[in-house]
Amino acid sequence: MTEILTPRLLLRRWTDDDLVPMAEINADPEVMRWIGDGSVRDPEQTAEAIERYEEEWDEEGFGIFAVELLGSGELIGFAGLSVPEFLPEVLPDVEIGWRLGRQFWGQGYASEAAHAVLEFALQDRGLDRVVAITHTGNRASENVMRKLGMVPERETSHPVFGLPLRVYAIDLTEYQA
């Protein structure tokens, strides 16, 4: 299954039409504040990222979904699973992540999409454990992680940027969808 319907969202594979709205999301400094070193991404970098998301689907059988609003068909960001190669200490765990445009914050969309992704990880992909990695201080993402039933597991630092990170985890055999 590479499409998931929730009450308000469609999680699906990427299309060419997604590049412009995702590039706009990635160009917002407030959205990117807690990503990597906090730098915004240009359209070329966004296109490369989408290409990597699609390659991961082909290689791993899971990946990052484009997330759109059911009512309007508008792309609001992404949510999905990836291999967190940037942080080798958590491998072979799989990471859940999300990024939404700022105008879609505070409406429960991240939690709704992330719950659907956790169900996908457990029921469709048979994963038994998922982690989430955030910059220390990113309260909004940590709130979503707690709503998912994830618990803080360790403090570490980004191996390239040296920024403090917090790793959350959930054993999916105990996850209650």
C-alpha positions as CSV (number, residue, x, y, z in Angstrom):
1,M,0.0,0.0,0.0
2,T,1.5,3.3,-1.0
3,E,-1.6,5.5,-0.2
4,I,-3.1,6.1,3.2
5,L,-6.4,7.9,3.8
6,T,-7.1,9.5,7.2
7,P,-10.2,11.5,8.1
8,R,-8.6,14.7,6.6
9,L,-5.5,13.7,4.7
10,L,-4.2,11.6,1.8
11,L,-0.7,10.3,2.3
12,R,0.7,9.3,-1.2
13,R,3.7,8.9,-3.4
14,W,5.2,12.1,-4.9
15,T,4.3,13.7,-8.3
16,D,5.9,16.4,-10.4
17,D,3.2,18.8,-9.2
18,D,4.5,18.5,-5.6
19,L,7.9,20.2,-6.3
20,V,6.7,23.8,-6.2
21,P,4.6,23.6,-3.0
22,M,7.2,21.5,-1.2
23,A,10.0,24.0,-2.3
24,E,7.9,26.8,-0.8
25,I,7.6,24.9,2.5
26,N,11.4,24.2,2.5
27,A,12.1,27.9,1.8
28,D,10.4,29.0,5.0
29,P,13.1,29.7,7.7
30,E,10.6,29.0,10.5
31,V,9.8,25.6,9.1
32,M,13.4,24.7,8.6
33,R,14.5,26.1,12.0
34,W,14.8,22.6,13.5
35,I,16.0,20.7,10.4
36,G,19.7,19.9,10.0
37,D,21.6,23.1,10.5
38,G,18.5,25.3,10.1
39,S,19.2,26.3,6.5
40,V,16.4,26.7,4.0
41,R,16.4,24.6,0.9
42,D,16.1,25.8,-2.7
43,P,13.9,24.2,-5.4
44,E,16.9,22.2,-6.7
45,Q,17.6,20.8,-3.2
46,T,13.9,20.0,-2.8
47,A,13.8,18.1,-6.1
48,E,16.9,16.1,-5.0
49,A,15.2,15.3,-1.7
50,I,12.0,14.1,-3.4
51,E,14.1,12.0,-5.7
52,R,15.8,10.4,-2.7
53,Y,12.4,9.8,-1.0
54,E,11.2,7.9,-4.1
55,E,14.4,5.9,-4.3
56,E,14.0,4.9,-0.7
57,W,10.5,3.6,-1.5
58,D,12.1,1.4,-4.2
59,E,15.0,0.2,-2.1
60,E,13.4,-0.2,1.3
61,G,9.7,-0.7,0.7
62,F,8.8,2.4,2.7
63,G,9.5,6.1,2.5
64,I,8.3,9.6,2.9
65,F,4.7,10.2,1.8
66,A,3.5,13.5,0.3
67,V,0.7,14.7,2.5
68,E,-2.3,16.5,1.0
69,L,-5.5,17.9,2.4
70,L,-8.4,15.7,1.3
71,G,-10.8,18.6,0.9
72,S,-8.6,20.7,-1.4
73,G,-5.9,18.4,-2.7
74,E,-3.4,21.0,-1.5
75,L,0.1,19.6,-0.6
76,I,0.7,20.5,3.0
77,G,4.1,18.7,3.5
78,F,5.3,15.2,4.2
79,A,5.3,12.4,6.7
80,G,6.8,9.0,6.5
81,L,9.6,6.6,7.3
82,S,13.3,6.7,6.4
83,V,16.6,5.2,7.3
84,P,18.4,7.8,9.5
85,E,21.8,7.4,7.9
86,F,22.9,10.8,9.2
87,L,22.9,9.4,12.8
88,P,24.6,5.9,12.5
89,E,24.3,5.3,16.3
90,V,20.5,4.6,15.9
91,L,20.9,2.2,13.0
92,P,19.3,-0.2,12.0
93,D,16.2,1.6,13.4
94,V,13.9,3.3,11.1
95,E,12.9,6.9,11.7
96,I,9.5,8.5,11.5
97,G,9.4,12.1,10.4
98,W,7.2,14.9,9.2
99,R,7.4,18.5,7.9
100,L,4.4,20.7,7.3
101,G,4.0,24.2,5.9
102,R,3.7,26.7,8.7
103,Q,0.0,27.6,7.8
104,F,-0.9,24.0,8.7
105,W,0.7,23.9,12.1
106,G,-1.5,23.6,15.3
107,Q,-4.4,21.8,13.6
108,G,-3.5,18.2,14.4
109,Y,-2.3,17.3,10.9
110,A,1.2,16.2,12.0
111,S,-0.3,13.9,14.6
112,E,-2.9,12.5,12.2
113,A,-0.4,11.8,9.5
114,A,2.2,10.3,12.0
115,H,-0.4,8.0,13.5
116,A,-1.2,6.7,10.0
117,V,2.5,6.2,9.3
118,L,3.0,4.2,12.5
119,E,0.1,1.9,11.6
120,F,1.7,1.5,8.2
121,A,5.1,0.7,9.8
122,L,3.5,-2.0,12.0
123,Q,0.7,-3.5,9.9
124,D,2.0,-3.2,6.4
125,R,5.8,-3.2,6.8
126,G,6.2,-5.4,9.9
127,L,8.6,-3.1,11.6
128,D,8.9,-3.7,15.4
129,R,10.5,-0.4,16.4
130,V,10.6,3.1,15.2
131,V,12.6,6.1,16.3
132,A,12.0,9.9,16.0
133,I,14.9,12.3,16.1
134,T,14.6,16.0,16.9
135,H,16.7,18.9,17.9
136,T,16.5,19.5,21.7
137,G,14.0,22.2,22.3
138,N,11.7,21.5,19.4
139,R,8.6,21.2,21.6
140,A,6.1,21.0,18.8
141,S,7.7,17.8,17.4
142,E,8.3,16.4,20.8
143,N,4.5,16.8,21.6
144,V,3.7,14.8,18.5
145,M,6.1,12.1,19.5
146,R,4.5,11.8,22.9
147,K,1.0,11.7,21.4
148,L,2.3,8.7,19.3
149,G,3.3,7.0,22.6
150,M,7.0,7.5,21.9
151,V,9.4,8.0,24.9
152,P,12.7,9.8,25.1
153,E,15.5,7.2,24.8
154,R,18.7,9.2,24.5
155,E,20.4,12.5,24.1
156,T,23.1,12.9,21.5
157,S,24.6,15.4,19.1
158,H,24.2,15.8,15.3
159,P,27.4,14.2,14.0
160,V,28.0,17.0,11.4
161,F,26.5,20.1,13.0
162,G,27.1,19.3,16.6
163,L,23.6,20.4,17.6
164,P,22.0,18.6,20.6
165,L,19.5,16.0,19.5
166,R,16.9,13.9,21.4
167,V,15.9,10.4,20.2
168,Y,12.5,9.1,20.9
169,A,11.4,5.5,20.4
170,I,8.5,3.2,20.3
171,D,8.2,-0.6,20.3
172,L,5.5,-1.2,17.7
173,T,4.6,-4.5,19.3
174,E,3.1,-2.4,22.1
175,Y,1.6,0.3,19.8
176,Q,-2.1,0.8,20.1
177,A,-3.3,2.1,16.7
